[in-house]
Amino acid sequence: MKNRVVQLLFVFTIAAIMLIFLNKTIIPLSTLIGLLWPITLIGIAFVIFIENRSPQSTLAWFLVLIILPGIGVFMYLLFGRSHWRRRKHLHRSEERRVLFREILAGKSFDLENSLSLNERSTYLTQVIQKFGGGPVANETTTKLLTNGDETFTEILRAIENATHHIHIQYYIYRSDEIGTEIRDALIRKAKSGVIVRFLYDGLGSNKLKKNFLQPMKEVGIEVIEFDSILSPWLLETVNYRNHRKIVIVDGTIGFTGGLNVGDEYLGRSKKFPIWRDSHLKIEGKALFKLQAIFLEDYLYATSRLNTESWNQYMDRAYFPAQGIQQAEGAVQIVASGPSSDDTSIRNALLKIMGSAKKSIWIATPYFIPDQETLTLLRLSALSGVDVRILYPGKGDSIISDQASQSYFTPLLKAGVSIYSYKDGFMHAKIVLVDDEVASIGTANMDIRSFELNYEIIAVLYESKTVLDIKNDFEQDFKDSIEITWAAFQKRSIQKRILESLMRLISPLL
């Protein structure tokens, strides 16, 4: 890391000396910038044009470059460059990930399933697996964890009972009270001989300091940063973040869902004294796929995604595959990311929602759908399906909040019910269809989660947990205010203009 920083400083120093030399001897710096600036803008616009992006994305970039050229160039360098250059590196990673899955699939680990699902659920499991989802797993129990108290209590209990390994991965991990409590629990287990691997995203957890992480390293915990933002590859990695939240203990208990680690998730934030969120506890055969996803990310982040490195994980210590015989229903884990050729999670959710006969209920803190998702929801509502969207009454980002609300008009006109959670921030990411199939995970209902982030969801079929999700939805609707079409029409002209502007750049968010 230090060598890379030194290299960057050296390059910047040489560039600065050259500019000073040009300014004093050949051509004034102001004249040089005046010549290069329009060439840069035209060059970026041409590159965007020939990349054949979606019309919405192309138009959004053109508008930003025209209206705010300075900010536009900076945004493009950070977020806008085509996937191709980054994908050249990620493609090699994806090839190794696929090989890892194939080798892992060749291990039996007693994972044969004898499913007893209805026709619709069976069909969905088969199609979603073709879309890139994992195999469906029976003999798996799940427990819905509502809000931070339930979630962190269960996670800490599992950590305290660990005997072989603890794998922990978060997009945001804060060094506050709950973050310190979990860290100290990990340190205690590492001292007792348990293997601990701690993986955090370089952007989402960029505030983690050395003095917080060092005590973990000192007891042998592997502390790994996923795609550091302090590197020569900043411009290629900053837009592709690992948004997953995974905890796995001994390969027998796992967790995933909407909660990161931070005091705000316990309602300790002044801005959001009530933080509404949902997480999932998983036990049984579905952990096979969850463990594989963590190991893929861990081996990638440590530059050890190769056959020599992963062989040590191909045993029952990490994949015990202990089925829960009395479990009902089934679970299917679906993951996607920028290295994938297709948007597996988005395609899975479209297929699930498209199968609805009675209802589609969605909870999401950010709602920036692509055209296919928007059309599906509108047509479903027009055909008589009960479509509801549960959305924060108060968002944590003005830009994304206004962009999200710009999509409300066509939905409300089609008969979609939109509920504003009045008591605090709604951060859960859940889809419930016909009280029979549900998904819960890390993916928001937005373009970023579908195309740019590493995400994960668990799809639940005919499980008792699906009914618990329904009960939570019903309570949340009671704690919300329904946004009617008549009331939404009364918003000010200034708000409408702001929504429209944010809508234009929403493909960039």
Sequence and secondary structure as in RCSB ss.txt:
>XXXX:A:sequence
MKNRVVQLLFVFTIAAIMLIFLNKTIIPLSTLIGLLWPITLIGIAFVIFIENRSPQSTLAWFLVLIILPGIGVFM
YLLFGRSHWRRRKHLHRSEERRVLFREILAGKSFDLENSLSLNERSTYLTQVIQKFGGGPVANETTTKLLTNGDE
TFTEILRAIENATHHIHIQYYIYRSDEIGTEIRDALIRKAKSGVIVRFLYDGLGSNKLKKNFLQPMKEVGIEVIE
FDSILSPWLLETVNYRNHRKIVIVDGTIGFTGGLNVGDEYLGRSKKFPIWRDSHLKIEGKALFKLQAIFLEDYLY
ATSRLNTESWNQYMDRAYFPAQGIQQAEGAVQIVASGPSSDDTSIRNALLKIMGSAKKSIWIATPYFIPDQETLT
LLRLSALSGVDVRILYPGKGDSIISDQASQSYFTPLLKAGVSIYSYKDGFMHAKIVLVDDEVASIGTANMDIRSF
ELNYEIIAVLYESKTVLDIKNDFEQDFKDSIEITWAAFQKRSIQKRILESLMRLISPLL
>XXXX:A:secstr
 HHHHHHHHHHHHHHHHHHHHHHHHTS HHHHHHHHHHHHHHHHHHHHHHTT  HHHHHHHHHHHHHSHHHHHHH
IIIIIS HHHHHHHHHHHHHHHHHHHHHHHHS TT        HHHHHHHHHHHHTT    B SEEEEEEEHHHH
HHHHHHHHHHT SSEEEEEES B SSHHHHHHHHHHHHHHHTT EEEEEEETTTTTT  HHHHHHHHHTT EEEE
ES SSSTTHHHHTTS B   EEEETTTEEEEES  BSGGGGT  SS SSEE EEEEEEETTHHHHHHHHHHHHHH
HTT  SHHHHGGG STTT      TT  SEEEEEEE TTSSS HHHHHHHHHHHT SSEEEEE S EE  HHHHH
HHHHHHHTT EEEEEEESS S HHHHHHHHTTHHHHHHHT EEEEETTSEE   EEEETTTEEEEES  EEHHHH
HTSBEEEEEEES HHHHHHHHHHHHHHHTEEEE HHHHTTS HHHHHHHHHHHHHGGG 
